Amino acid sequence: MTKKIKLEVKYESDFEVLGLFSSLSDYRLCWFINNSLGINLSRKTDITLTPFKSDKLESFSFFNYGDNELMVNYYLLNNRKGQNILLPEPKKLDYLLLLKAKDFRIDINEIVTKLRGVSQIATAVWFKQPEEVKNLDRLLYDLEMALVEKPS
């Protein structure tokens, strides 16, 4: 008789992921995020990632800000490019705001509250259980690889 062994892998990441719903263009959304959070996201060269249900690489607009005092990096990505999307759920998700730090000394709930206070952002969602978000592990892996190739 064959014995089945199930391998469970604990998902660990240095990222906190927020989803933003907004009809604004990326540069206008950046302006509102910068004002509400007191940061300075700026446009970088587009980043090449693999969209959901695709094996082909696609370029997505990319904004970055590094806070040296709190040791956290902010990344803003457009979730959609043409028919391609990075994360399929929740439906109609427009942007991803990713925060990366080894030790988070900032309150993510406070950031979400500030973003929800911006009238041009319909809502902001914090993915507290990233292992349940389709394609997020692949996206974070691709992002890490892209950041290694292209330092900010």
Steps between C-alpha positions, in 0.01 A plus 500: 500500500629844403520757772428862401701774658362850495748787505375826644710808443457803723475814289746762617572829339654836583206662319170639616259528207223755461250505216367835377184564301522826306423620149784753512804473276807368681683835526191676642441220749865533604448867576206423730686214671806719554288776656299269726795291624769769497725299269653569158422220255668574169477337159770251413561300185215258432542165670466171312277241671299192407123567497242254636430207264788597276850378431603814315665794672327838493614848604304674776535857624710515814536759776735477796587679823750395766457629855848472654384604847235227533691263270202427277466508122172587328419368153196595294404280206213521257310170526381521139662544162264444210345157552777391738461514877742422780247398766157373392337546841338699630323581175564841344812563711682793339829543687729325744688686770769273639701584810823314564690495827685249715334636814184705455507804725199654335132435561346347187148567634585870523623501140180328383290752694687795344462354151128440554473867594609606151181566304664398169568150638177299510648267762822346622531134603777343712572139403559369853511138380710522184509121457130516407549751217529338157833564325639715784789264574601501132466880484716553808763259370507677161518837673790389720688373194429820306620714792823301524561562129398866525583659834293807592 
